[in-house]
Amino acid sequence: MERTVVRVSIFGLLLAFGGAQPNKDDWEIYSFHINSTVTTRYATTVITSRVVNRKDESTEVEFHVRIPKNAFISKFRMFMDDQVYDGEVKAKEAAQQQYTQAVSRGESAGIVSSVGRTLEEFKTSVTVAPLKKVTFELTYEELFRRRLGKYELQIFARPMQPVKDFKVDVYIHEKAGINYMDIKGGLSTNALANAITKTLADKQAWVYFYPTVDQQKTCDSCGEQGLNGDLVIVYDVNRHKSLGDIKRSKGYFVHHFAPSSLLRIPKNVVFVIDQSGSMHGRKMEQTRMALLHILSDLAEEDYFGLITFDSNLFYWKRELVQANADNVKSAKTFASNIKDRGSTNINTALLEGSRMLNEQPRQGSASILILLTDGDPTSGVTNLEQIQSNVRAAIQDKFPLYCLGFGFDVNFAFLERMSLQNNGVARRIYEDSDADLQLKGFYDEVANPLLTNVTMSYSSSANLTQTKFSQYYNGSEIVVAGQITDNDVETFVPQVVAISRNASIVFSDANGTTESTDDSNLQRVWAYLTVKQLLDKELQLSGVEKEKVKSEALRLSLKYGFVTPLTSMVVTKPSEETTEVLHKPSEDTPPLPRGTSLVMRPGILSKGQSRMTSRGGHSHPGFKGDPGSRGLPGSSGRRDVAGPPILQDLAIDYDYDSPPIAPTTLSVAPGVRFLLQAENQSLPLCFDIAGRTILRLLHLPNAGVSVNGELDEDQGFIKIIVHFDTDNFVAVELGAVTVKYEQKLTRYTGDTALVAGSVAVSIRHMEVDITAGQTRLLILVHGKNGKDFLWPALRQQPSDDAVGILAQKAVVYEEVHQGPYTKLKMKDQEISVSRSSAVDFGMNLPATLACWLMSPESALRAPLSDFTLKVL
């Protein structure tokens, strides 16, 4: 049977397709969800897309996703034909060997490609049988960087067709408190603005974007193919303490340092501008325009210099001068007359800029050297390592070097290494209509130094990330993470020493500033930051030291499942499709030209040339039955699971009669069926619990939170209650949510959002979203045979001390076949099982999964009585 190629883009703009566009009547994205959870400026985003092949022939479906360049992919899964296909992390060399073998079999490589300034595109594909479905799930993580006084979470969507079940859910929890939040981007304009719900409550914020099919066609760049644009959530936090915000959990800490009530330090800045022939035309014009704006913004207390270069040097002045009105006017005249010509002598230009700064040091000032170039050195010293050595010797760690690479002809790796060696950063300037604004925007980030020679120290600590910083700028932030020795918080004392405008300054708090939290992400923040900085350090080194740093970065990348330049993810595909090999570009790889079509095949995902892995999934309960779906308080009534009529029978596979691998004598009483995920195995476990049972779903002793649920006879839960702060609770039933707080009992029957002490509750159509500390619980409504029930799903992992049905970690097992029977070996115990199936109701649109059926005691590795209660 002929195979048709279908391309599905669900998070980000696609590169233009080669060939004809797919016919949307052949396939259907019936659900598209983006769920982003942000705690302590660290975001975990999950993208889930469900697609059905409506053709009567096999179709190749491609999954396209754009993620921020600063992010690490940490999980990728495909659900198809009752099977789960997980990505596996490997060292790059091992993955490359598998890739080579795949190529030798005629299979081509996949890729994660650079598609713009802030995003990268991931693609993969799978063949879907006639009238069958596939679910793609991608997870990525990123630590926000504060720029110009704000953090940004960017979500970009272009599904290529309107989607009936389209949702974006964002939850932000900052214990420091959120002082403002705004929503920008193309998806926040016109009629789409009415699809956004924003709630801000002190330390927490929620953003829901639920556009209707008609609304998905109404943004400036939207049309019949649906959404095409971005949603940007912008926010900042309160900063009450000069020492900053320090969180600790389970032996790890993260310190965010961003004091604002400081006097600006006058700066000395030298601009070194490439005027070689390659800067001809638009680049030169935009550079002149940017310089004029930057010169206008210099403070009169600043001193500055301006050098242009090709094969020779051209001075405005040979020494630094004060930025008074006359000097600025003269410099603007010089900048307006810069002409492109000649070759490129980067070495001499940077040495001369360094000389100007070194010869005129000023007490109480901060010095900065900024280079703008668009090409490789072609005259003077052209050996890249020699140039780097010369510049490092000239600067001597006295001031940072910032390198701006214009376009893609420049050797960005050379600029990046040279910047990092001199306490700076490299930034690419994209050849676009706003290149002058990009240049000006970078300058704005470094325009106002507040501290120099910043040293962060922590007694009783180990494995710290970078602790010394040459300068701290207004609107930015310094982040340090590490481990607390022996988790001894009594002897853990943070301190920051730096030089301000007038004198040395010490930031400390004798009363203690660290705040305990059950945020399990702190360790991942430490790992993320450590890997990022090790990769930067590796660029600067050579020989034995380089290999040592590289080895540690690889170890952490594998341990925490991050996609980095040193690791790759092998994605196992269905039979006959083998594995997926994907590669991700580094910053010095140019984006593909418009009109290029990338078609991925079996491969490996790598970052920089990159990788994917699993971060440890949530354990979602499932139920054996045919689900419908009814609304919560404020709902307009029953909602069809699948949308269009053809999907009524396709949204969920009710294949409960699939034969077991081998007959066994296992007998389990009928009841409600639960799923328990397995580690590195395609089939989860499942077990049944008899109805009319009260279960301990989740108990967090340290947080004082408990979640209990009452099962009905054979479907799901009829009531779920969350206990918190000793005598308070949130009780969820069909048709109403009751909240008891401070002796006051309130019943809600419509959509609303509220905060009660340490718990936040958001009631929406089809679901209740409850956040307690670092734990986020979603209670969904599903149905069977016209009867509705509730189902709980964890959206954010609880702390390690959690117990209960929902707190169960992924199990590890090994299949053992003995004659006609199948057994699983778990912790040296062999358990008889049979192959069955269960519906995963932890998702808004449930899916049926094949599973190994066993007794609850075997699956939970404890007596069922440990999880049952007498009262809710």
Secondary structure, 3 states (H helix, E strand, C coil): CCCEEEEEEEECCCCCCCCCCCCHHHEEEEEEEEEEEEECCEEEEEEEEEEEECCCCCEEEEEEEEEECCCEEEEEEEEECCEEEEEEEEEHHHHHHHHHHHHHCCCCCEEEEECCCCEEEEEEEEEECCCCEEEEEEEEEEECCCECCEEEEEEEECCCCCCCCEEEEEEEECCCCEEEEEEECHHHCHHHHHHEEEEEECCEEEEEECCCCCHHHCCCCCECCECCEEEEEEEEECCCCCCCEEEEECCEEEEEECCCCCCCCCEEEEEEEECCHHHCCHHHHHHHHHHHHHHHCCCCCCEEEEEEECCCEEECCCCCEECCHHHHHHHHHHHHCCCCCCCCCHHHHHHHHHHHHHHCCCCCCEEEEEEEECCCCCCCCCCHHHHHHHHHHHHCCCCCEEEEEECCCCCHHHHHHHHHHCCCCEEEECCCCCHHHHHHHHHHHHCCEEEEEEEEEECCEECCCCCEEEEEECCCCEEEEEEEHHHCCCCCCEEEEEECCCCEEEECCCCCCEEECCCCCHHHHHHHHHHHHHHHHHHHCCHHHHHHHHHHHHHHHHHHCCCCCCEEEEEECCCCCCEECEECCCCCCCCCCCCCCCCCCCCEECCCCCCCCCCCCCCCCEECCCEECCCCCCCCCCCCCCCCHHHCCCCCCCCCCCCCCCCCCCCCCCCEEEEECECCCCCCEEEEECCCCEEEEEEECCCCEEEEEEECCCCCEEEEEEEECCCEEEEEECCEEEEEECCEEEEECCCEEEEECCEEEEEECCEEEEEECCEEEEEEEEEECCEEEEEEEEEECCCCCCECHHHCCCECCEEEEECCEEEEEECCEEEECEEEEEEECCCCCCEEEEEEECCHHHHHCCCHHHHEECCC
